[in-house]
């Protein structure tokens, strides 16, 4: 019983720390633009939300033979991801697409858009379907209407599983004019 309560308390603290770190990282992008969407300049300014060592930039594995972000999934990892904030989105429909591939016995790779409503203390997000685990590049996309009172969103890639790799490249953002 004590071990169960201790595990629950540790899990609650980890989630609180994760949310605090995530929210405290506003990013340094020019308004309305993603920085380094193709990982040609390494992994900065993408923010890794659990394990920065899980993501490595490959110099040759990208969609067009250039750089991309490779995330390794291993037993005990569960899920991890990386993100950037994007501004100038209030009252617009935003569409994000990226080139993604995954390969392994148990790995899923996703692309998400998310925003927080601080007054309601909840997160609203949308995601693509996971990339098939066939080792081929696939374009994943998702779309979200951003209410007029929300001034920024997170664009992120996420991996889940216990064994495999996922590759991310060429993030693009489209916005409808308000």
N, C-alpha and C positions, 0 to 999 in steps of 0.2 A: 504494500500500500504506500509506504514512504517513497519507494523508488518511482512508482507511478505518479505521485504528486510532484516529486522533484523533476521528473521528465516533463510534465505539463508546465511547471513553472519555468523551466529552461526554455521550452518551446515558445512560451508567451514572451519572454524577454528577448529571444532571438528575433521574433516577428517585430516587436516594438523597435529594436535596434535597426533592423532592415528598413522599416518604414521611415524612421528618422533619418537614416543615412541617405535613402533614396530622395526624400523630400528636400533635404538640405543641399542637394547637388543640382543647382539650377542650370549648369552648363554655361558655356561662353560663346554660343553661336551668335552670329549676326541675326537680327530679327528675321524670322521667316525662312531661314536657310539651315539645312543640315551641314555640319562640318565633316569633312572626310567621309563621305557616304560610300566610298569604294575601298577604304582601308589602305590607300596608296601611301598614306603618311603614318602608318602604324595603327594602333588601336585608340589613340587619343583623338578627340575628346569623348569617345564613347565611355560610358560609365558601367562597370560591371557590378551587379548588385549582390552577388554572394561570394564569388571566388574569381578574382582577377586573373589568377593563374590558369583558369579553365580555358581562357581564350588566347590564342596565339595567332599572329598574322603570318600567313604563308606567302612567300614571295612568288610562287609559281602555280598555286592551285586555284587561282581566281577563274571566274567564268571565261575571261578572254586571255587566260595565260598569265595574268598579272597577279597582284596581291588580293587577298581576301582574308576574312576572319574565320579561323577554324576553332571550333569548340569541341573538346573531348568530353564525353559523358562516361562516368565510371560508377561502379557500385558504391552506394552510399551517398552519391551526389544528389539524386532526386531531380532538382531542376536548377537552372541558372539562366542568366540572361545579361543583356547589355542594353543601354538606352542612351538617348539624347533628348533634351527638351527642344521644343519648337514653338516659336511665338507667331504672332500675327495670324491667328486662326479663328478668332471669335466670330461666330455667326456664319461659318463656312463649312462646307463638306470637304473633308480632307481624305485623300486616297494615298496610301503608301504601298509601294511595291518593292520587292527585292528579289534577287536571284538567290536561291537556297537549294542545297542538296544535303542529303543525310544517308548514312550507311552504317548498319550495325544491327545486332540482334534486337536491341531495345533502345531506340533513340527516336525522339520526335523533335522536329525543328519547326518553329512558328514565327510569324511576324505579327506584331500587335500595334494598335494605337490605343492610348489611354489618357484620361484626364481625371482629376480629382475635383470633387465639389466639397470644398472645405466646410461650408456651412452645414452640409449634410453628413460629413464624415464618411463618405463612401467613394468608391472608385468605379468608374464606368469604362468599359473597354470593349474593343472588338478585335477579332483575330481572323487570320486566314485559317484554312485547313492545314494540317501539318504536311510537310513535304514527304512524298513517298520515300521509302527507305531503299531506293534502287541505285543510289550513287550517281544519278543524273541530275543536272541542273533543272530547276523548275522555277517559274515565276510565281511567287506568292504575293497576294495583295489583300488589303482590307480597307474599308471605308467607314468613316464616322462623321456624323453631323456634330459640330461643336457649337453648343449654345452660345448666345451673345455675351453671357456673363463669364465665360471661360477664356482666359487670355493665353494659355499655353497648354500643350499636350506633350506626352512622351511617345516617342517612336522607339520600339524595341524589338529585338530578336530574343527568342527564348528556346532553350533546349530542355528536354525532360528525358529521363530513362536511367538505365543502369549500365549500358554498354554500347559504344559506337562513337561516331563523329558527325558533326554538322558543319557545313560551310555556308557563309553568308557573304554576299557581294552586291554592289551596285544598288543601294537604297535610293529610291526616288520618291518625291512628294509632289502631289498635285493638289491644288486648292481651287475650289470654285470661288469666283468673286462674290463678295457679299451683296 
